[in-house]
């Protein structure tokens, strides 16, 4: 049963089809019908004779409405339906695509900042003597990629060691180093201190000293040394400066005690010889010290504060750090939070370092009795006097 409004509209429809409406009312009614898709479809069915009924019988094939006008009304209804369907089929997917594109770029860029910072710090903290150089990236949430140069300092020259690639699909991160020639040519090892007793470690030092004695004067070397006790940053430089001046060496990486090393040694039958994947530390030149400059080989407290601040950041990004770290730590959990909490309580204690400089200058460290391990890394011809303009150009 129709209500009053519907009945009134039905009467107007009949008057329109019979041609009983004034011209102005007829145009107004046509606009109303065009704006009402459901009623336009009903008019179309009436004109096509698809509806029957007492009222419809009276208007079936009305003589007062020309055939041309009937076809125009039918065409209008059909085109309105087509355009309406096209709007849903084209406009909605387009709008969804635009929203997805914006979301991809916006969220992807936010994720990229964290991904780049975590990847850079994980390389600098887990790979002795290696730091991150230039990088390129493709930002996205659905897909993103970061490619960073890996480099090693030998003398005053940074040598390419490969690249570190990190890709993400949504929050799923896959990362890993791609070393030059497929492997890292020179791995540097350290010996974790044995507390409470002295041990003869001549076999871990004499090969490096013997090789360095045979090398010519005009060479520079990369050297990893370990101590029989823990040192603060200031104590380390005080000890080294007894033999080598700051102008004769550059310390590029420190091995630090994070508490995990002791457990690793106990689980490995007392083996205290730690290499990449097991040793932890930091590349001091790669730490972020803020806008203020820092004195060379000084301001230990500020350097350690910067290191702990970055460790805190990694602990806050532990899931991402774990995904990236597994490719650098022999597929094991990096245990970021555990390391950070340990250093918060015990301080940053140094037990090893990677130095580079003139070979004969570094050889003077042979006289230091507290050095329990010395491993010679890469050796190159003299480049210790930095020219006014120099560098290496890489093409990728």
Residue pairs with C-beta under 8 A, 6 or more apart in sequence:
2 10
9 39
10 55
12 21
12 29
13 29
13 43
13 46
14 55
14 58
14 59
15 21
16 26
16 29
16 30
17 46
17 59
17 62
17 64
17 65
18 59
18 62
18 64
18 65
19 62
19 64
19 65
20 64
21 29
30 73
32 39
33 39
33 40
33 43
33 73
34 40
34 76
34 80
37 80
37 81
37 84
40 76
40 77
40 80
41 77
41 81
42 51
43 73
43 77
44 73
44 74
44 77
44 78
45 51
46 56
46 59
46 60
47 70
47 73
47 74
48 74
49 60
49 61
52 60
103 141
104 140
104 141
104 142
105 139
105 140
105 141
107 141
108 139
108 140
108 141
108 142
108 144
109 139
111 141
111 144
111 168
111 171
112 137
112 139
112 144
112 146
114 317
114 320
115 144
115 146
115 166
115 168
115 173
115 320
116 135
116 137
116 146
116 148
117 313
118 314
118 317
118 320
118 321
118 324
119 132
119 146
119 148
119 164
119 166
119 175
119 324
120 132
120 148
120 286
121 310
121 313
121 314
122 314
122 321
122 324
122 325
122 328
122 334
123 130
123 131
123 132
123 148
123 150
123 164
123 177
123 328
124 130
124 131
124 132
124 282
124 283
124 286
125 280
125 281
125 282
125 283
125 314
126 276
126 277
126 279
126 280
126 325
126 328
126 329
126 334
127 150
127 177
127 276
127 328
128 188
128 190
128 224
128 253
128 255
128 275
128 276
128 279
128 281
128 354
129 152
129 153
129 188
129 222
129 224
129 252
129 253
129 354
129 377
130 150
130 151
130 152
130 161
130 253
130 283
131 150
131 151
131 152
131 153
131 158
131 252
131 283
131 285
131 286
132 148
132 149
132 150
132 151
132 164
132 286
133 148
133 149
133 150
133 151
133 158
133 160
134 148
134 149
135 146
135 147
135 148
135 149
136 146
136 147
136 396
137 144
137 145
137 146
137 147
138 144
138 145
138 146
141 170
142 169
142 170
143 167
143 168
143 169
144 167
144 168
145 165
145 166
145 167
145 168
146 165
146 166
146 167
147 163
147 164
147 165
147 166
147 396
148 163
148 164
148 166
149 160
149 163
149 394
150 160
150 161
150 162
150 163
150 164
150 177
150 179
151 158
151 159
151 160
151 161
152 158
152 159
152 161
152 186
152 222
152 377
152 378
153 159
153 222
153 250
153 252
153 356
154 220
154 221
154 222
154 356
154 377
154 378
154 379
154 380
154 383
155 220
155 221
155 356
155 357
155 358
155 380
155 382
155 383
155 384
156 220
156 250
156 383
156 384
156 385
156 386
157 380
157 383
157 392
158 392
159 378
159 380
159 392
160 180
160 392
160 394
161 179
161 180
161 184
161 185
162 177
162 178
162 179
162 180
162 184
163 177
163 178
163 396
164 175
164 176
164 177
164 178
165 175
165 176
165 177
165 178
166 173
166 174
166 175
166 324
167 173
167 174
167 175
168 174
173 320
173 323
173 324
174 323
175 323
175 324
175 327
176 327
176 328
177 184
177 327
177 328
179 185
184 276
185 378
186 222
186 377
186 378
187 275
187 276
188 222
188 224
188 275
188 276
188 354
188 375
188 377
189 224
189 273
189 274
189 275
189 279
189 373
189 375
190 224
190 226
190 255
190 273
190 274
190 275
190 279
190 351
190 352
190 373
191 201
191 204
191 226
191 272
191 273
191 274
191 352
191 372
191 373
192 226
192 257
192 261
192 262
192 265
192 272
192 273
192 274
192 351
193 226
193 227
193 228
193 229
193 230
193 272
193 351
193 372
194 228
194 272
195 229
198 228
199 372
201 372
201 373
204 273
204 372
204 373
204 374
205 366
205 371
205 372
205 373
205 374
207 376
208 223
208 374
208 375
208 376
209 363
209 366
209 374
211 376
212 221
212 223
212 359
212 360
212 362
212 363
212 376
213 363
215 221
215 359
215 379
216 359
217 359
217 360
218 381
218 382
219 358
219 359
219 379
219 380
219 381
219 382
220 356
220 357
220 358
220 359
220 379
220 380
220 381
220 382
220 383
220 384
221 356
221 357
221 358
221 359
221 362
221 376
221 377
221 378
221 379
221 380
222 354
222 355
222 356
222 376
222 377
222 378
222 379
223 354
223 355
223 356
223 362
223 365
223 374
223 375
223 376
223 377
224 352
224 353
224 354
224 355
224 373
224 374
224 375
224 377
225 352
225 353
225 355
225 365
225 371
225 373
225 374
226 255
226 351
226 352
226 371
226 372
226 373
226 374
227 239
227 350
227 351
227 352
227 370
227 371
227 372
228 370
228 371
228 372
229 351
229 370
230 257
230 349
230 350
230 351
231 239
231 349
231 350
231 351
232 300
232 347
232 348
232 349
232 350
233 254
233 300
233 303
233 304
233 348
233 350
234 300
235 350
236 251
236 254
236 350
236 353
237 246
237 251
237 297
239 368
239 370
240 249
240 251
240 353
240 355
240 365
242 368
243 364
243 365
243 367
243 368
244 355
244 357
244 361
244 362
244 364
244 365
246 296
246 297
248 357
248 358
248 361
248 362
249 355
249 356
249 357
249 361
249 362
250 355
250 356
250 357
251 284
251 297
251 353
251 354
251 355
252 283
252 284
252 285
252 354
252 355
252 356
253 281
253 282
253 283
253 284
253 353
253 354
254 281
254 282
254 284
254 350
254 352
254 353
254 354
255 274
255 279
255 280
255 281
255 350
255 351
255 352
255 353
256 280
256 281
256 282
256 343
256 348
256 349
256 350
256 351
257 342
257 343
257 346
257 349
257 350
257 351
258 280
258 338
258 339
258 342
258 343
259 338
259 339
259 342
259 343
259 346
260 280
260 335
260 338
260 339
260 342
261 274
261 278
261 279
261 280
264 274
264 278
265 271
265 272
265 274
273 373
276 328
277 328
277 329
277 330
277 332
278 329
278 330
279 352
280 339
281 352
282 307
282 310
284 303
287 303
287 306
287 307
287 310
288 306
288 310
289 302
289 303
289 306
290 306
294 302
294 303
304 347
304 348
307 348
308 340
308 343
308 344
308 348
311 336
311 339
311 340
311 343
312 340
314 321
314 336
314 340
315 321
315 336
315 337
315 340
318 336
318 337
321 334
321 336
322 333
322 334
322 336
325 333
325 334
325 336
326 332
326 333
326 334
328 334
352 373
354 377
355 362
356 362
357 384
358 382
358 384
359 379
365 371
365 374
366 374
